[in-house]
Amino acid sequence: MAKSGGSGGMTPMMKQYHSIRKTLPEDVLLFFRLGDFYELFLEDAKEAAGLLDVALTKRNGMSMCGVPHHAAEGYIGKLIKAGKRVAIAEQTTDPVPGKIVEREVTQIISAGTVNDLNLLDQDRPNFIAAVFSAKRCFGLAIIDHTTGEFKVTELPDEEALEDELKRLQPSELLFSEDQESPFGSYRAAQSYDSYAFLHEPAEHLLLEHFGVQSLDGFGCGEMHAGVCAAGAILHYIRYQMRRSVDHLKRLQSWQTDQFVLLDAASQENLDLVTSRAGAKHSLLAAMDRTSTPMGARKLRQWILHPLRDIATLEARQEMIAAFLDEPFLLAKIRESLTAVRDIERILGRLSQGAGNARDLQALTVSLAELPNLNAHLGALGGVDVPLLGDEGPGRVADADKLALISLVANLSEFPELVQALDAAIVDEPPAALKEGGIFRDGFRSELDELRSASRDGKQWIAELQQREAERTGIKSLKVKFNNVFGYFIEVTKSNLDAVPDDYTRKQTTTNAERFITPELKEVENKILGADERARQLEYEEFLNLRETVIAELSELQRTADAVATLDVLCGLAETARLYHYCRPILNEGNRIAIKEGRHPVLDQSVTDEKFVPNDAMLDSDRTRLVLLTGPNMAGKSTYIRQVALITLMAQTGSFVPAASAEIGIVDRIFTRVGASDDISRGQSTFMVEMHETAAIVNNATDRSLVILDEIGRGTATFDGLSIAWSVAEHLHDRIGCRTLFATHYHELTALAKSRPTVENWNVAVREWNDRIIFLRKIIPGAADKSYGIQVARLAGLPKEVLDRAKDILNHLETNAAKPSATKKKKPKREETKPESASPQMNLFG
């Protein structure tokens, strides 16, 4: 129900306001255009005034507040950040005396449909998502309205949906009003008309929008739930938000088995795109050397959606290798990319009627770089590459050049469009569309004539001031202009006696009088008429140019995507060059073999000590499960995450921080690292740990990589040890996945005696004067103790506390070693001493 109130006894303008307001959802705030201001009334005004920190006033007992039209974007931004939606009611007719100005809602702005660059993170997409639950699956559709990206998929269960939403982080999430649970608790979730989610109207809307007879060509014809979600999200943007959807040119479907699945816990534990220590400590920050916002967004998606298709990954590798072989050309390409602006979002704004001349100018500069990029890529491949539109096939040196050829084929050039834009738009155009100054002199003769008339008139005005000052003897005489009174001659009150008889008084101010003359009025009409006609002509020409761009929208979008891909690959090559990464070998085997691997984030950020590389070997047939022991702070957690991150990087197509690497493709990466609670759900640290462990045990396959750190530490010792032991056995015996299991339960190391594909490794340390030195080296064998008291000393515990802890530890160990008269004697704990840390562990023999 709209917050409108009654309409009896209202002015025509307020009746118009209420007729518009009642068509909008209740949670939308209406910006109602009145001249140079947007006004808000009644409950909208009360709510907005507090959020915007503007004065709340009353007129005829009605609450109202307003913001200047020219500064509206900033105020709208505050409301969007506060979680509100804003409807814009614009004046659609010119003011006519005695007649009310027509108004209509031109758009509704929300977190998912905003296109103001100041409200967007340029390095991440801005998705709206829609979810629909069917009998056996969940349909999920996403749209980035700023770029035109439109995708759909189906997910098997609520857990998979939650993991995907964690990756996508949509700004808005729509669900059918008939299916409120379990989506209502999700951030930015909102119900929407259930009719829009019905399959028949959803499918009809999609078919109509894309002008096709079947959705099979998009790969989603059989996705019943997915089509429901996709149709609903399109309906929401087009009809509820009243936004243009013309730039949504294609619908892409994706299957979850195309990607390495990463549950929400693993995404967080591996610090993929964010980190508790700050964004600069994430994997994304370590890998990102892109030059454009488009590339940064694409790299983010590659990291969150690693691939399982070896052919695609090797094509990416081949491109990176080619760049590394030609570092000079790599530098030239990266230099050209720095001149390319955010083409995707520029096109999004222009196609929605929100762009301005600066967008056209930025597009011109960006498209002008495409020939340079194509030339550099042609030199890189050493082959004749067929550009789009060229006749005849190109000559391919070998099959590995196919990735290059595919990339260049999508980098279309637009010479006619560039020439037209460059000839029209000035180098530094204004932001406002209707204030003039957009086009170059010589662009259109009529515009030149109008400008000349305006310039000549203004020159005449300047000469008039000098002439009149000399004629009247009033040295302080000024000829001025304002929007209300136009041009006038201003004379201070002390000089009024010298005013000539042909001056006509126009206005009296505190310190001066303002006059007009017939001659000045005549010139004023010419100047203002020329200015007004010139501004109108410029606006018309801008609209024509914008339509010229939109006519090439599909090709421009495809080119923008190719530039983003090129940018990512160049950035990955630059990272590989700077930090000496290797090209991993990818295969369908079950080995992960890494020689001298390094943690990709710490390798770039550690400054107080050199990062120590380590080998890793996981092989389902030989070393299926590794039990890693050693003291806290020695590097166990860093090491096991390092293996997971190197594997993930390899399955984005990137080179990796190692001397060499062989990666048998994984289908999922699970991590259970650290201790944390979830107060919002009333879950203790141990319960969160068990939930994450259960997700691993229930969903891992023999193709998965599992990283575990300290299972069972949140409960009693024997309970925790029992759980950890059982989980390790289950992962090894029943699932058969490749597993790194870091633990302080030394009893677990006994598993290596009964299972030949379980191995014990430990992090080497040295003891000296009751202190420990961390060597950061992974060596064969189990650690003989945990060195907890020595680590506590490093943390700063007082000496008396440490001494007492030693006494208690000696007492506990002594009693634990004595046989019990009433209980069975426990098997003696394995006391495998570590081998020397100096020779490096050889895992490749």
N, C-alpha and C positions, 0 to 999 in steps of 0.2 A: 504494500500500500504506500503510495507516494506521500511525502510530507508536504501537503499542499494546503490543507484547510479549505474553508468555504470560499465562494466567489461572489456572494451577494454584496451589492453596493460598491464594487471595486471599479477602479479606473480601467479603461480598455487595455492599458499596458499590463496591469496586474492580472487581468483576466487572461491575457495572452501568456503571461508567466505561468499561471496555474495550469493552463491547458497543456503547456509543454512539460511542466514538472510532473504531472500525474502519469505521463508516459514513461517515466524513468524509474529504475529500481530505487528502493528506499535508501540504500546505502550510497547512492551516487550524489555528489554535491554539484549543483547546477551553477555554472558561471554564465550569467545573463548579460549580454553586451548592451550597454547603454552609453553611446558616444565613445569617449576615450577610456571608459572603465568597464570592467566586469563586476557586476553586482551580485551579491548573494542575499537571500531574504529568509526570514522566519527561522526555522530550525537549522537550515543550512548555514545561515549567517552565524548563529550562536556556536555551532560546532566549529566552523572554519575560523572564526575570529580568534579563538584560543589557540588553535594549531598554527595560525599564521602570525599571531601577535600583532593584529591590526585592530583598530578601534571598532567596537560594536556600537552602532547608533540606533536611534529609533525615529521613525517618521510616521505620523498618524497612528502611533502605538505599535508599529510593525518593526521588528528587529531587522537590521540590514548592515552589511559591510561591503567594502569594495576594494579592488586592486587595479592599478593602472594597466591598460591594455598592453602597452609596450614592455611592461615588466612581468607579464602574466606567467611566463615560463618558469621563473624562479619560484613563484608562489605555488604553482601547480606541482612543481617538483617537491616542495615540502609536504604537500598533501599526499602525493604518491608514496613518499618515503614513510609517511605515517599510516600507510595501508589503505588509503582512500582511493575512490575512483571519481573522476571529474568529467562532467558533461559540459561541452562548450556550445552555447546557443549564440550563433552569430547573426548579425543584421544582414539580411539577404536583399534588401531594397534600399535605395537612397531616401533620406528624409525628405518628406514633402509636407508643407504646412497644412495642418488640419487632418492629416492622415497618419495612422499608426504605422511604424516601420515593421515590415515583416521580419520574423526571426524563426530559425529552426536549428535543431541540434545537428551540428556537422560532424561531430565525433565525440566518443567517450574515451578518455585516457585512463589507463590502468597500468599496473606494474608490468604487465605482459605486453602492452601495446604502446608503451611510451617510445617516442623516437627522438627525444631531446638528448643530444650527446652528453650533456652535463649530468644526466640521470642514468647513463648506461656505463657499465664497465666494458671498455673497448676490447678487452682480452678474453671475454667469456660470452657465450651466447645468452640470449634472453628469451627463454622458452615459455610458452603457454602449453600446458599439457591437459589432456582429457583422458579419463579412465572409464571403461565400461566393463562390468562383470558379467560374464556369460556362465553357462553351466560348468564348463571345464577349463576356462581360462580367463584372463583379463586382457581386454583390448587397450592399447596405449597409443595415443597420437600426440605429436608435438609440432608446434609451429614457432619458428623464430620470425616474428613479424617484421623485425628490422632488416632481415636479409632475404626472406622468402623461402627459407628452408621448411619443408613439410614432410614429416615421416610418420610411419605407422608400423606397429608390430603387435604380436600377441605373446603373452607370458603365461607360463603354466600355473602359477600360484601366487599368493599374496607376498610371499617372501621374495620371489624373483622380481615382482613389481616394486617392492620397497627398495631392493638393491639398485634397480634401474633409475628410480626417482632420485636416489642418492647421487648417482652419477650425473643426472641431467640437471638437478637443482632448479626446477621450473619456478618462475616468478608467480605463476598462477596455476592452480590445479582444479579442473572442472570435473564434477561427477554428477550423475543423474540424481534428481531430487528423490527418486524412488530407491536410490542405492547409497544412502548417506553413510552407512557403516561399510567398510572400515576407513573411509577416506576423510571423514570429517575432521579428524585430529591432525591431518597433515598441514604443514605450514602453507598459508595462502590458499587453502582449499575452499571451494565454494560450490554449492549446488546450482544446477542449471536445469532448465525446462526438460523434463523427461521425454517430451515429444521429439526433441532434437536428437535424442540418442536412439530412437527407434530405427531399425535397420532400413526399412523401405524409404522413409524420407531422408535418412542420412545418405544412402546410396544414391538417391535421385539428385540430391544437392551436389554431390561429388561429380556425378556424370555430367550434370549441367555445367558445373564450373569448368571442368577440363574439356568439355565438348567431345566426349567419347561415348561409345555405346556399352563399354564393359570396363571394369577395373582390373581385368586380368593382365593388361599390359603394364600395370604398375606393380604386379606381383602380390596384390592383396585381394583379388577377387573372391578367394575362399576364406578370407579373414572376417568372419561374421562380427565378432566383438570389435576387431580393429576398425572395420568400416563404420560401426556405430560411433566409436570414439572420434574418428576422423571427420565424419559428417557433423557431429556435435560441435567440435572445435571450430570448424569452418562457419557453422551457423552462428556461433557466439560472436566471432569477430565481425562477421558481415552484418548481422541483424541487431544483436545486442549492443555491440560497441560501435556500430555504424562506421566501420573502417573499410578502406579499400582492400580487396584481396586479389586485385589484378596481377600483382607481382608473384603470386603463388602459382608458378608455371608447371610444376610437376610434383607428384606424390611418390615418395620413395618408401619401399617397405624393407624391413630388415628382420633377420632371424637371429635369435640369441645364440644359436650354435655357430654363428660366424665369428663370434668374439670369445676371448678369454673372459669367463664370468668372474666378477669380483663382488663379493657381498659387501654390505655397508661397513662391517667391521674391518675387513681387509683394506678397503679404500682408505679408511681413517688410520689404521695401524701402520700402513706403508707410507703415509704422508705424500700421497700422489700429487694432489693439486693444492692442498693446504697443509698446514702443520701447526701443531700447538706452539711450536717455537717461533712461528711467524712464516708468512708466505715464502720468504726467500730461502727457507730451509726445506722446501718441497721438491719432489722429483721434477715437477714442471719447471720450477725456477732453475734447476740445474741443467735441464735440457734446452730451455727456451733461448734461442738466439735468432728468433724470427725478426723480420724488419717491418712487418705490417700487422695491423690488428687482425686481419683475416687469417694470416698465418698463425698467430698466437691462439686464436680460437680453434683452428683446426688441430694444432698440436695438442691442445687440451683434450679434444675428443679422441685423438689417437691414443693418448695415455690412458684415458678412462675406458677405452674400447679396444684393447689389443686384439690382434687378428690371429686366426688359426689357419688361414690359407697361405701355404708356403709360397705359392707362385706370386701372390701380391707382395708378400714380404720381401722376397728376393728381388722383385722389380724395384722396390724402394731401395734396397741395399745397393743394387747396381747403379742407381742414380747417385747415391752418396759416394760410392767408390769412384765414379766418373768425376765428380767434383773434387775429390781428394787427389786424383791424378793430375788435375789441372787447377792448382790453387790460385793462379792468376785470374783465370776465367771465373772461378768461384767468387773472388773478390769483386770482379766487375759486375757479376750478376747481383751480388748483395748490394753493391752501390746503386745499381739501377732500381732495385726493390725499395730502397729508402725513399725514392721519389714517388712511389705508388701509395695512394691514400686508401681509405677503407671503401673500396668500390662497392662491396656488397651492401653496406648500410647507406651509402650515397644513393644507390639505385632504389633501395627500399624507401627512402624519404621522397625521392623524386616521383616514384610511381604512386605514392599515397597523397600527392599534392602538398607535401610539407617541405619540400626542398626549396633552396633559394639559389641565387646566382653564384654564391661561393661553392655550392655543391657542383654546379656545372663547371666552374673553373678547376676545382679539384679533380673532377672526372677527366677533364681535358689533359691536365698534367699527367695523370695516371696512364691514360690510354696512349699518350705520346711516348711512353717508355716501352710499350710492347714491341715495336720493331727492334729496339736494342736488346731486349730479353731474347727474342727469337734469334737474332744474329749470334748472341753469345752461346745459346744452346746449340745452334747449328755447328759452331766452331768446336763446341765441347764434344759432340758426337762424331765429328769428322765424316758426316754423311749428309746427303741431300734429304732434308726432311720436308715432307709435303705439308705445307700450311693449308689451313682450311680455305677452300676456294681455288687452290692451284689445280691445274689440270695435269693428269699423268701421275703415276706412282713414283715415289722417291726410291733411292737406292739405299738398301740397308746393309751395313757392314756385317752384322751378325745378329743372332736372335736376341742377345742381351740389350740391343738398342731399342727394342720394342717399347720399353717404358718411356724412353726419351721421346720417341716418335708420337706415342699416345699423348704425352704431356704437351708437346709443341703443337699438335693438331688442335688442341683445345685453346691454345693461346691465339685466338683470332686477332687480327689487326683491323682497325676502323679508321682508315685514312680520311675518308670523306667526312665522317662525323667529327674527327679531331680538327680538320681544317675548318669546318663550319663553326664549331665552338670557339676555336682559337681566334677566328676572324671577328667573332661577335663580342665575346666577354672581355672586359678589361682585366688587367693583371691582378688588381686588388678590388674586387667588387664589394659593394655594401651588403650588409646582412638583410636590410629591409628590401622588400620586393617593390613597393609602390612609392619609393622616394627618389627614383631615378639614379643615374650614374652607373648603370649596369653595362651599357654597350659602348664599344669603341666609336670614336669619330670616324666617319666614312662607312659605317656599317649600313646605314639607310639614309638616303638623301633627305627624306621628310623630317627625320629626327634631327639631322644636322641643321636644317633650316630653323626648326623650332628652338634648338639650342642657341643658334646664332642670334635669333630674335631676343631670346632671354638674356644672352650675354651683352648684346648691344644695348638693351634697355637698362641693364644693371650698370653698364659703363656710363650711360647717360645720367643715371641717378647719382653716381659718384661725381660726375662733372657738375651736376645741378647743385650739389652741396657747396662746392667751391665757388660756383658762380653766384649763388644766392648770398653766401657769406660776404663776398666782395660787394655785391649790390646793396645789401642792407647795412653793412658795417658791423654785423653781429658775428664776431669771431667764433662764438660757441655754438652757432647754429648747426644742427645735425639733421640729416635725412635718415629716418629709421623705418623699420618694418616689424610688424607682428601679425599673427594669424587672424586676430580679431579685426583690426582696423586697416590692415594693408600698409602701404607706404604713407608717410606723413613727415612734415617738417616740424621739428621740435625746437622751441625757443624758451629759454629760461625766463621766469617772471620779471627779473631785473632788466630784461631787454625788450619787454613788450611794447615800449614806446616806439621802437624802431621797426616794428612789423609793418610791411607795406599794405596798402588797401586791397590788393588783389589776393591776399591770403584769406582763406575761409577757415574759421575755427572748427576743429574736429572733436577735440577732447581737452578737458582740463585735468591736470594732475597736481600733486602737492606742490611741486617746485617749478612746473613748466606748463606751457600751453602747446597743443599740437594742432597744426594747420594743414590744409590741402589747397592745391591750386588746380585749375582746369587742366593745365598742361601735365602736371604730375599724375592726375587721375587718368588721363588718356594713356600715358606710358605705363602706368600700373596695370591697366587692363590688358595691354599687350604682353607685358612680362608674365603676369599671372596666368593669362590664357595660354601662353606658350609653354610655361612650366607645367601646367595641368595636362595639356595635350601631350607633351613630351613624356611625362610620367606614365600616362595611360598607354601611350604607344610602346614604351619600353616594357610595360607589364604584358601587353599582348604579344610582343616579340619573345619575351621570356617563355610564355605558355607554348608558343610555337616550337621553340627550341626544346623545351621539355618533352613535348610530344615526339619530336624527332628522336630523342634519346629512348623514350619508352618503346618506340617502334622496334628497337633493336634489343629489347630487354632480355629475351631468352638467351641470345648469343652473348650479351654482356655478362649475364649471370654465370654462364658456363665458363667464360674467360676468367672472371673473378675467382671462381673455384680453382681453376688451373693455376692462377697466380698464387693463391693460398697454398696449394700443394707444393709448388716450386719453392715457395718461401720456407715451408717446413723442412723440406729436404735439404735446402742450402743451410738452414740453421743447424740441422743435425750433423751435416758435414763439417760445419765450422766448429761445433762442439767436439766432434771426433778428432779434428785436426789439432785443436788446442790442448786436448787432454790425452792424446795418443790412444784412442779407442781402437778396438779390433773389430773386424767383421765376423760375426758369429756364424757358425755352420748350423743350418736349420734342417731338421729331418723329422720323420714320423716315428723315430725310435723312442726308447724310454730312458735315454741317458741325459743327464745334465752334467757336463764336464767343463769346469771353469779353471783356467790357470792364471794365477796372480790377479784374481779379481779384486776390485776396489768398490767401496760404497760410492755411488755416483754423486751423492750430495756431500758427504763428509770429505771426499777426495778433493772437492773444490773449496771447502770452507774451513777445514782444519788448518790452524796456523801455528799452534804451540808445539805440535809434534808431527812428523811426517806420517802420512797414512801408511799402514803396513798391509800390503796385499796378501791374499790367501787363496789357496786352491779350494775347489769343491768338487765332489763326485757323488752323484746320486744315480743309481742304476737299478731298475726294478729287478734285474736278474742277479746283481752282485751286491749292491749297497743300497737296499731299498729304504732303510731307516737308519738315521744317524742320531745317536744320543750324545749330546754336547754338554759337557760338564765344565765347571770352572767357577771362580769367584765372581761375585757381582763387580761391575765396572771393568771387567777384563775384556769385554767386547763380544759376549755371546749373542746378545740381541742385535748388535750392529751386524755381526757376521751373517746370521740367518736372514735378516732383512735384505742384506746385500745380495744374497743368492736370489731371493724373490724379485728384487728390483732389476737385476741383470737379466733374469728370465723375461720379465715383463717388457723391458726395453727391447730385447731381441724380437719380441712378438709385436712391437710397433713398427719394426723395420729398421730401427736404429742400430748403429754400431754400439759396442758396450765397453765399459771400463775394465779391460782385462788384457792379458797377453794373448790369450786365445780362448775360445768358447765353443762348445757344441751344445745345442739346445734341442732336445727332443720335445716337440710341440706339446704344451700343456693345455688342458681344456678349462681348468679353473685354478686360481691361486687363493688358498685360504691362509689367513694369518690369525693367530691367537696370541697377542703380545700385550704385556703390561697389565696393570690392575686399575679398574675404574668402576664406579657404580653408576646407576641410572636412577637418580632420586625421583625424577618425574614419573617413572613407572613403578616406584617403590621397590626397586631391585637392588640388592646388596652387591658388593664387589664380587663375591663368590657366585651369586646367581647370574650376573652378567657373564662371568667366565664360563659357567656351565651352559648358558644359552649359546654362546659362541662356539663352544666345543661341540654341543649337540648339532649345530648347523653343519659343522665340518664332518662329523661322523655320519650324518644322515645324507649328505649331498656329495661328498668326495667320490671320485672314481679312480680307476687305476691309471688314468691320464693326468691326474691332478698333482699339483705341488702344494704340500701342506707345511706350514711354518708354525711351530708351537713353542711358546716360551712360558715355562712355569705353570703347567697344568696342575690343579689341585692344591695350590698354596694358600687358598682362601679359607680352608677349613682345618679340622684337626689333622695331625700328622699322618696317622694310620689311614684315615678316610682319604686324605689327599693323595697319599702314596698309592692306595688301592685304585683310585680313579685314574691316576696318571698311568699306572701299570696296565690297567685294562684298556684304556684308550690307545696306548702304544701298541699293544697286542692286536687290537681290532684293526687299526690302520695298516699294520704290517701283514697280518694273517688273512683278514677278510677282504679288505679293500685293495691292498697292494699298491697304494700310492707312494710316490716319492716324498719322504718326510724328513725334515730337520726338527729335532726335538731337544730344545735346551732345557735343562733341569738341574735342580739342586738335590733331587732324590737320587743319591748315589746307588741306592739299591737297584734302580732300574738298569744299571749297567750290566747286571747279570743276564739280561735278555740276550746279549751277544753270545753267551755260552750255548744257548739252546737254539738260536736261529742264525744260520750262516750269513744271511743278508742283513743282519743288524750289526752296525759297527759303533765302537766308542771312540769319540774324539774329545779333546779338551783344549782349553785355551791356556797356553803356557804362561807360567809366572815364575819368579825367582824370589826366594826368601833371603832377607839380609837384615840381621840385627832385629829380629821380630817384626820386620816390615816386609811388604811384598812389592815387587816390581812387575808391572804388567808388560809382557812382551808382545801382546796382540797377535800371537801366532797360533794357528790351529795345528795341533799335532795329534798323532794316533794315540789311542788309549784313554782311560778314564782318569779324571782328577781324583787325588787321594783324599782331599778335604775341600771345604768351601771357603776357608780363610775369612769367615765372617767377622771375627774380632779384629783382624788386621784392616778390613775395609771400614769397620766402625771407627778405628783410630783415624783413618783418613777423613772421615766425616766430622771429626772433632769431638767425639765423646771424651769426657774427663778421664784421667788416668785411673782414679779410684773405681770408676764404673767398669773400665776395661779389665782391671785386675780382678775385680769381683766376678766378672763374666768368665775369665779364665778358670777361676776356682770352680764355678758352677759347671762349666764344660767338662773339666777333668772329672768331677764327681759323677756327672751323667754318663760319660763314656766308660768310667770304671764300673758303675753299676750295670750298664747295658752289656758289659762284657762277661758278667757273672752269670752262671747257669741258674735258672729258676727251678725250685723244688716242686712247684706245682704246675709249671707250664712247659711245653715242649721247648727244647733248645732251638733258638733261631739259627738259621744258617749264618755263618760268619760272613760279614760284608766283604765284598771283593776289594782288595787293596792293590789295585793295579797302579803302579807308579808311572808317572809320565816319562816318556823318553826325552832325550836331550832336545832342547828347543832350537838349537843352532842349525841343524840340517833341516831344510824345508821339506815339508810333507810332500811326498811324490804320489799324486793321485792319478797319474796318467800312464803308469807303467803297465 
